[in-house]
Amino acid sequence: MKPAPKAPPRIALFIPLAAIGYLYLLFLVFSIRRLAEAWSHPASAMSAAAMLPEGDFARFWYVGKTLVLSRLEILGIHIVPSAWLLQTFKLNLFASSGDTQFDWIYPPTMNLLAMLASLLPLGTSFFVWDIATLCLAAWLLRLAGLDWKSILLGLAGTASIQNFVMGQNGVLTGGVLAAALLCLTARPVLAGALAGLLCIKPPIGFVLPAVLLHTRRVNALWACGLSVLALCGLSAILEGWQAWQWYFTIGRHSAVQVLTTPFQQTFLVAGSTVFFMLRSFNASLAAAYGAQGACGAVALILTWILWRRPTHDSVARMAATLCLASLISPYGYFYDLVGYSIGMAAMAFRAADRWKPVYALLWLAPGYSGLLAGITGHIFMPAAIMAGAFMTWREATVPQTPPHAHNLASAE
């Protein structure tokens, strides 16, 4: 008996997906051109007015190089910085320079990765970092049980492209968080260990207390705590306790100064949080902080409810949690939305046909959020994240139909 022929694709589904695909290719071409132009005309030095072609990664690499040289000096190994290093980097990233956009705000746990990256030349290290974090995120997601098509689409999203161009850490942190959430039920110790790694960038992990503080997840909680302690201890050994002293006295406060800078002075088109959105609409600091706090509290409560009982759809729960996680911190940019993009990609493949274009559009949104903000002077990305949270929450909380109900429906 011959198999029935496949039904032709419906125009109502094909047209919006084709339009979204075109917009994606347009963004991809633009990003490749921007990367090529940056590398064909490298800046002679990094200063407050000029960036190197490696973008944000250059600061990351320079911090690592500075720490390595300083620790070797303490050990009695004196290495004179090269003339190129002294001529290229004109910023004091380890002091409150007055230009808060260039102060180093990450905790010493992130510096461990910076020190490792600085062992290679800057240009080489940039591409090794981007490719290695992409491969690591893909491997972790596959280890966690996510299918390859969702992994590839999620890591090929516009947030990931922006992350690649800038040499940022969103692919690493987003992949780790998504993998931890998917592993939590079947492999709680691994999930907890992965969750603890997010102490390299604490805002990404703000959602984790609502996930882990349940009686059934004691093993994951202990693994998370040990992972955090291990990274903090290793950073204290390799960087010295002064690194933590610096972070609490200068680095952490520099992030707060970024938040308090008037948008009329510095318009952060890359912003993706409720706080930044309200500031772009001229809300006061008090109003923006208040709304962000209320939004974060609601997101944590919803996450707690979502994880307090088992679910029949762990992928939808992961996607909903990643959306809610993006609504908690006041500090976040579009390259921090790689985890959100993975969730939207996974749901686009799983959703009913009528919802596929919506998930695809939400997956595309991070790349165009900065362009829209630049044109309108307002940030809208949190609205897209909230839409994603609503849709995925609905999918994750649908009651599982008992097997006998399926049999009864078939009989009828």
C-alpha positions in Angstrom: 0.0 0.0 0.0 1.5 3.3 -1.1 1.9 6.0 1.6 -0.5 9.0 1.3 1.1 12.0 -0.4 2.2 14.8 1.8 -0.2 17.8 2.0 1.2 20.9 0.2 2.3 23.7 2.6 -0.4 26.1 3.4 0.0 29.6 2.0 -1.2 31.1 5.3 1.8 29.5 7.0 4.3 29.8 4.2 4.0 33.6 3.6 4.7 34.9 7.1 7.5 32.3 7.6 9.1 33.3 4.3 8.9 37.0 5.3 10.5 36.3 8.6 13.2 34.3 6.8 13.9 37.2 4.5 14.2 39.6 7.4 16.6 37.1 9.1 18.8 36.9 6.0 18.8 40.7 5.7 20.0 40.9 9.3 22.6 38.2 8.8 24.0 40.0 5.7 24.1 43.3 7.5 25.9 41.7 10.5 28.5 40.0 8.2 29.1 43.3 6.4 29.5 45.1 9.7 32.0 42.5 10.9 34.0 42.6 7.7 34.2 46.4 7.7 35.4 46.4 11.3 38.1 44.0 10.5 39.2 45.7 7.3 39.6 49.1 9.1 40.9 48.2 12.6 41.1 50.9 15.1 44.6 51.9 16.1 43.8 52.0 19.8 41.0 51.3 22.1 39.8 54.4 24.0 36.5 55.9 25.1 36.0 57.1 21.5 37.2 54.1 19.6 36.6 50.3 19.7 38.8 47.6 18.3 37.3 45.3 15.6 37.0 42.6 18.3 34.4 44.8 20.0 33.5 44.0 23.6 35.8 41.0 23.5 38.8 43.2 23.4 38.0 44.6 26.8 37.4 41.0 28.1 40.8 39.9 26.7 42.6 42.9 28.0 41.3 42.3 31.5 42.5 38.7 31.4 45.9 39.8 30.1 46.3 42.4 32.8 45.4 39.9 35.5 47.8 37.3 34.1 50.7 39.8 34.0 50.0 41.1 37.5 49.8 37.6 39.0 53.0 36.6 37.4 54.6 39.7 38.8 53.6 38.7 42.3 55.2 35.3 41.7 58.4 37.0 40.8 58.1 36.5 37.0 58.4 39.9 35.4 57.1 40.2 31.8 57.3 43.6 30.2 54.1 44.4 28.3 54.6 44.6 24.6 54.7 48.0 22.8 51.6 46.9 20.9 49.7 46.3 24.2 50.6 49.6 25.7 49.8 51.5 22.5 46.5 49.7 21.8 44.7 49.8 25.1 44.2 53.3 26.5 41.6 52.6 29.1 42.0 51.8 32.7 39.2 49.2 33.1 40.1 48.5 36.7 39.3 52.0 38.0 36.2 54.2 38.1 37.1 56.2 35.0 34.1 58.4 34.9 33.0 56.8 31.7 30.9 54.0 33.1 30.4 52.4 29.7 34.0 51.2 29.9 34.5 50.2 33.5 34.8 46.5 34.1 31.7 45.3 36.0 32.1 41.5 36.0 32.9 39.4 39.1 36.2 37.6 39.5 34.6 34.4 38.4 34.2 35.8 34.9 37.8 36.9 35.0 38.9 33.3 35.1 37.6 32.9 31.5 39.2 36.2 30.6 42.6 35.0 31.8 42.3 31.8 29.8 41.3 33.7 26.7 44.2 36.1 27.0 46.7 33.2 26.5 46.1 33.5 22.8 46.7 36.6 20.6 43.7 38.9 20.6 42.5 38.3 17.0 42.9 34.6 17.2 41.3 34.5 20.7 38.2 36.3 19.4 37.3 33.7 16.9 38.3 30.8 19.2 36.1 32.2 21.9 33.1 32.6 19.7 33.4 29.2 18.1 34.3 27.4 21.3 31.3 28.9 23.3 29.0 28.1 20.4 30.1 24.5 20.3 30.0 24.1 24.1 26.5 25.5 24.2 25.3 23.1 21.4 26.9 20.2 23.2 25.4 21.0 26.5 21.9 21.4 25.0 22.2 18.1 23.2 23.4 16.4 26.4 20.3 17.9 28.0 18.1 16.2 25.4 17.1 19.1 23.1 16.7 18.1 19.5 19.3 19.3 17.0 17.0 21.4 14.9 16.0 23.5 17.9 19.6 23.8 19.0 20.8 24.9 15.5 17.9 27.4 15.0 18.3 28.8 18.6 22.0 29.3 18.3 21.7 30.8 14.8 19.2 33.4 16.1 19.8 37.2 15.8 20.8 37.4 19.5 23.5 34.8 18.8 24.7 36.7 15.7 25.0 39.9 17.7 26.9 37.9 20.4 29.3 36.7 17.8 30.0 40.1 16.3 30.6 41.7 19.7 32.5 38.7 21.2 30.1 38.6 24.1 29.2 35.8 26.5 25.4 35.4 25.9 25.8 32.2 23.9 27.7 30.6 26.8 25.4 31.8 29.6 22.2 31.2 27.7 23.2 27.7 26.6 24.3 26.8 30.2 21.0 28.1 31.7 18.8 26.3 29.1 20.8 23.1 29.5 20.5 23.3 33.3 16.7 23.7 33.1 16.3 20.8 30.8 18.5 18.5 32.9 17.0 19.3 36.2 14.5 16.5 36.5 16.5 13.6 35.0 20.0 14.7 36.0 19.7 17.1 39.0 23.4 17.0 40.1 24.5 18.0 36.6 21.8 20.6 36.3 22.9 22.1 39.7 26.6 22.2 38.7 25.7 23.9 35.4 23.5 26.4 37.3 26.4 27.3 39.6 28.5 28.2 36.6 26.3 31.2 36.1 28.0 33.0 38.9 30.2 34.3 36.1 27.3 36.6 35.3 24.8 36.6 38.2 21.9 38.5 36.5 21.4 35.6 34.1 20.9 33.3 37.1 18.5 35.5 39.1 15.7 33.1 38.2 17.4 30.0 39.7 16.2 30.4 43.4 12.6 30.0 42.2 13.6 26.9 40.3 15.9 25.2 42.8 14.4 26.0 46.2 11.9 23.1 46.2 12.1 20.1 48.5 12.5 17.7 45.5 15.6 19.5 44.2 18.0 19.3 47.2 20.6 17.5 45.2 20.6 20.1 42.5 20.8 22.9 45.1 23.8 21.4 46.8 25.5 20.8 43.4 24.8 24.5 42.5 26.3 25.7 45.8 29.4 23.6 45.5 29.9 24.8 41.9 29.7 28.4 43.0 32.1 27.8 45.9 34.6 26.1 43.6 34.6 29.0 41.1 34.8 31.6 43.8 37.6 29.7 45.5 39.5 29.3 42.3 39.2 33.0 41.5 40.5 33.9 44.9 43.5 31.6 44.4 44.4 32.7 40.9 43.5 36.4 41.2 43.9 37.1 44.9 41.3 38.4 47.4 42.0 41.9 46.0 39.9 41.0 42.9 36.8 40.5 45.1 37.5 43.6 47.1 37.7 45.6 43.8 34.5 44.1 42.5 32.5 45.0 45.6 34.0 48.5 45.9 34.2 49.6 42.2 33.0 47.1 39.6 29.5 46.4 41.1 28.8 50.1 41.6 29.8 50.8 38.0 26.9 48.7 36.8 24.6 50.8 39.0 26.0 54.0 37.5 25.1 52.7 34.0 21.5 52.2 35.2 21.4 55.7 36.6 22.8 57.5 33.6 20.1 59.6 32.0 18.9 58.2 28.6 19.3 61.7 27.2 23.0 61.4 27.8 23.5 57.8 26.8 20.7 56.0 24.9 21.3 52.3 25.3 19.7 50.9 22.1 20.9 47.4 23.1 18.9 47.5 26.3 16.3 44.7 26.7 14.9 45.0 30.2 11.8 46.6 31.6 13.9 49.1 33.4 15.6 50.3 30.2 12.3 50.3 28.3 10.7 52.6 30.9 13.7 54.8 31.0 13.5 55.2 27.2 10.0 56.5 27.7 11.4 59.2 30.2 10.2 57.4 33.3 12.0 58.5 36.5 14.5 56.3 38.2 12.1 55.6 41.0 9.3 54.6 38.6 11.6 52.4 36.5 13.1 50.7 39.5 9.6 50.2 41.0 8.2 48.7 37.8 11.2 46.5 37.3 11.0 45.3 40.9 7.3 44.4 40.5 7.9 42.7 37.2 10.8 40.7 38.6 8.7 39.6 41.6 5.9 38.5 39.4 8.4 36.6 37.2 9.9 34.8 40.2 6.4 33.9 41.5 5.4 32.5 38.2 8.6 30.5 37.9 8.1 29.1 41.4 4.5 28.0 40.4 5.8 26.6 37.2 8.4 24.4 38.9 6.6 23.3 42.0 5.0 20.3 40.2 6.0 18.0 37.4 5.1 18.9 33.8 4.4 16.9 30.7 6.3 19.3 28.5 9.8 20.1 29.8 10.8 22.0 26.7 7.8 24.4 27.1 8.7 24.8 30.8 12.3 25.6 29.8 11.2 28.2 27.3 8.8 29.8 29.7 11.5 30.0 32.4 14.0 31.5 30.0 11.4 34.2 29.1 10.7 34.9 32.7 14.4 35.0 33.5 14.8 37.8 31.0 12.3 39.9 32.9 13.9 39.9 36.4 17.1 41.9 36.2 17.2 45.7 35.4 20.5 45.2 33.6 20.5 43.3 30.3 21.1 43.7 26.6 20.0 41.9 23.4 23.0 39.6 23.3 21.9 38.2 26.7 18.8 36.8 25.0 20.4 33.8 23.4 18.6 31.5 26.0 15.3 33.2 25.2 16.0 32.6 21.4 16.7 28.9 22.1 13.3 28.7 23.8 11.5 30.4 21.0 13.2 28.2 18.4 12.2 25.0 20.2 8.6 26.2 20.5 8.4 27.2 16.9 9.0 23.6 15.9 6.6 22.2 18.5 3.7 24.6 18.3 0.5 24.3 16.2 0.8 25.8 12.7 -1.1 28.9 13.6 1.4 29.8 16.3 4.6 29.0 14.4 4.9 32.5 12.8 4.4 34.1 16.1 7.2 32.1 17.7 9.4 32.7 14.7 8.8 36.5 15.0 9.7 36.4 18.7 12.9 34.4 17.8 13.8 37.2 15.3 13.0 40.1 17.6 16.3 40.6 19.5 18.1 41.5 16.3 15.7 44.2 15.3 15.1 45.5 18.8 18.2 47.8 18.6 17.2 49.0 15.1 13.7 49.8 16.3 15.0 51.6 19.4 17.4 53.6 17.3 14.6 54.7 14.9 11.9 55.4 17.5 14.0 56.4 20.5 12.1 53.7 22.6 12.9 50.2 23.7 10.2 47.6 23.1 12.0 44.2 23.5 10.5 43.5 26.9 7.0 43.5 25.3 8.1 40.7 23.0 9.6 38.8 25.9 6.3 39.1 27.8 4.4 37.8 24.8 6.8 34.8 24.7 6.3 34.2 28.4 2.5 34.2 28.1 2.5 31.8 25.2 5.0 29.4 26.6 3.5 29.5 30.1 0.2 28.4 28.6 1.8 25.5 26.8 3.8 24.4 29.9 0.8 24.4 32.2 -1.7 22.5 30.0 -2.8 19.5 32.1 -1.5 16.2 30.8 -4.3 14.1 29.4 -4.4 10.6 31.0 -3.8 7.7 28.6 -7.4 6.3 29.2 -8.8 9.6 28.0 -7.1 9.2 24.6 -8.5 5.7 24.3 -12.0 7.0 25.2 -11.7 9.7 22.6 -10.7 7.2 19.9 -13.6 5.0 20.8 -16.0 7.8 20.4 
